[in-house]
Amino acid sequence: NPTKLGYTFAGWSLNNDTPSTTRTIKTGTTGNLTFVATYTPNNNTPYKVEHYKMNLDGNYPKTPSEVDNLTGTTNTKVTPNVKTYEGFTAPETITQETIKGDGTTEVVINYTRNSYEVSYEYDKEYNGASTLPSAQTVKYEDTITVAADATLAGYTFNGWVTVPEKMPANDVTLTGSFTANTDTSYTVKHYIEKLDGSYEL
């Protein structure tokens, strides 16, 4: 019996009749006979699904983050399910791949790295404080570059809080506050009343 990767030999057929692994040729048969090998596709042919998560530089790594070893029917198309990864978005459509009989089929799924917003606010209203920094967009797990310190005459800026070590999978608001200085200079002027009722220093 012949063999074919990913298939099971079903038998020999003659003129598209029911295949059989043994055939009997009746005595007295004349002329040429052509028997066709018939196969049934296996339903346990292996294939792989490789999941790749985008790097911070926008490229994809050479090694997948996760590999699913699956089986299916030879010569059928498969559309595997996507996974859910925090901070990443799965593709809306996946190219269907046909399961090869030799088990070498690989389906690649690329996940896009999300970006989130970093905004700024003060813990309360401060008259005269510098304008709040513009919001910025940061990729998931990237380092947040914090804006410069805010300023307010007569006050010391306490910094922006709370700054995550890496960008989380959500928008972030950094809050700033001020502490009133205790060494702010001021002047006291003493005026003496003159005989005409006016004052002079």
C-alpha positions in Angstrom: 0.0 0.0 0.0 1.3 3.5 -0.8 1.7 6.1 1.8 1.1 9.9 1.8 1.9 12.3 4.7 -1.1 13.4 6.6 -3.4 10.8 4.9 -4.5 7.2 5.5 -4.6 4.9 2.5 -8.2 4.0 1.8 -7.7 1.6 -1.1 -7.6 1.2 -4.9 -10.5 2.4 -6.9 -11.4 1.4 -10.5 -13.5 3.8 -12.5 -14.4 5.8 -9.3 -16.0 2.8 -7.6 -15.6 2.0 -3.9 -11.9 1.8 -3.0 -10.6 -1.4 -1.6 -7.2 -2.5 -0.4 -7.5 -5.7 -2.4 -8.9 -6.1 -5.9 -9.8 -9.2 -7.8 -9.4 -9.3 -11.6 -11.8 -11.7 -13.2 -10.5 -14.4 -15.5 -10.8 -13.4 -19.0 -10.6 -9.6 -18.4 -8.9 -7.9 -21.3 -7.6 -4.5 -21.9 -5.8 -2.0 -19.7 -7.0 -1.5 -16.1 -6.0 1.7 -14.2 -6.4 1.6 -10.4 -6.3 4.9 -8.5 -4.9 5.2 -5.0 -7.5 6.8 -2.7 -6.7 8.5 0.6 -8.6 9.8 3.6 -7.2 12.9 5.2 -6.1 12.4 8.8 -7.9 14.5 11.5 -4.9 14.6 13.9 -2.3 16.3 11.7 -0.2 18.6 13.8 0.3 22.4 13.3 1.5 25.3 15.3 0.1 28.7 16.2 2.8 31.2 17.2 1.9 34.3 19.2 4.2 37.4 18.8 4.0 40.5 20.9 5.3 43.8 19.5 8.5 45.2 20.9 8.8 48.7 22.2 10.6 49.7 18.9 7.6 48.6 16.8 9.2 45.4 15.6 8.4 41.8 16.5 10.8 39.4 18.2 12.2 36.4 16.5 11.0 34.1 19.2 7.2 33.9 19.9 5.8 34.7 23.3 3.7 31.6 23.2 3.3 28.5 21.0 0.2 26.4 20.7 0.7 22.8 19.4 -2.6 21.8 17.8 -4.0 19.2 15.5 -6.5 19.3 12.7 -7.7 17.7 9.4 -5.1 17.6 6.6 -5.7 20.1 3.8 -8.3 22.1 5.7 -8.0 25.8 6.5 -7.8 26.8 10.1 -8.4 30.1 11.8 -7.1 29.7 15.4 -8.4 31.8 18.3 -6.4 34.8 19.4 -5.3 35.2 23.0 -5.7 38.1 25.4 -2.6 39.8 26.5 -2.6 42.8 28.8 -1.4 45.9 27.0 -1.7 44.4 23.5 -4.4 44.3 20.8 -5.0 41.2 18.7 -5.4 41.5 14.9 -9.0 41.8 13.7 -8.4 39.3 11.0 -6.0 36.3 10.7 -4.9 34.8 7.4 -6.2 31.3 7.1 -3.6 28.6 6.7 -4.1 25.2 5.1 -2.9 22.3 7.3 -0.1 20.5 5.4 0.1 16.8 5.6 3.7 16.9 6.7 2.8 18.8 9.9 4.9 21.9 9.2 2.1 24.4 9.1 2.7 27.5 11.2 0.1 30.2 11.9 1.6 33.5 13.0 -0.4 36.0 15.1 1.1 39.4 15.7 -0.2 41.5 18.6 0.1 45.3 18.5 1.5 47.0 21.6 -1.0 49.6 23.0 -0.3 53.2 23.9 -1.9 55.0 26.8 -2.1 58.7 27.9 -0.1 60.4 30.7 -1.8 63.6 31.8 -1.1 66.1 34.6 -3.1 67.9 37.3 -2.7 69.8 40.5 -4.1 68.5 43.8 -6.0 71.8 44.1 -6.2 75.2 42.5 -3.0 77.3 42.8 -3.3 80.9 41.5 -0.3 81.8 39.5 1.0 78.3 39.1 2.7 77.4 35.8 0.5 75.9 33.0 0.0 72.2 33.3 2.2 70.1 30.9 0.5 68.7 27.8 -0.6 65.1 27.9 1.7 62.6 26.3 1.2 59.1 24.8 3.4 56.3 26.1 3.6 52.7 24.9 2.7 49.9 27.3 5.7 48.9 29.5 7.8 51.9 28.2 9.5 54.3 30.6 7.6 57.5 31.3 9.5 60.7 30.8 8.1 63.0 33.4 7.5 66.7 32.5 9.6 69.4 34.1 8.7 70.6 37.6 5.9 73.2 37.9 6.6 76.6 39.4 4.7 79.0 41.7 6.2 82.1 43.2 6.7 81.7 47.0 6.1 77.9 46.9 8.2 74.8 46.5 7.0 72.1 44.1 6.6 68.7 45.6 7.0 66.8 42.3 4.6 64.8 40.2 3.1 61.7 41.8 2.5 58.8 41.5 4.9 57.9 38.6 4.8 54.2 37.7 8.1 52.5 37.0 6.8 51.4 33.6 3.7 52.5 31.7 0.7 50.3 32.8 -2.1 49.1 30.6 -4.3 52.2 31.4 -4.2 55.9 31.3 -2.2 57.6 34.1 -2.7 61.0 35.8 0.3 62.5 37.6 -0.6 64.9 40.4 1.5 67.9 41.4 1.3 70.0 44.6 3.1 72.9 46.3 4.3 73.7 49.8 4.4 77.3 50.9 7.9 78.6 51.6 8.8 79.7 55.1 11.6 82.0 54.1 9.7 84.3 51.7 11.0 87.8 52.2 8.8 90.8 52.9 9.3 94.4 53.9 7.8 96.4 56.8 7.7 100.2 56.3 7.2 102.6 59.3 5.7 106.0 58.6 5.7 109.0 61.0 2.8 111.5 60.9 3.9 115.0 60.1 2.3 118.2 61.6 0.2 118.7 58.5 -1.3 115.3 58.9 0.7 113.6 56.1 3.1 110.8 56.6 6.7 110.4 55.7 9.0 107.4 55.9 
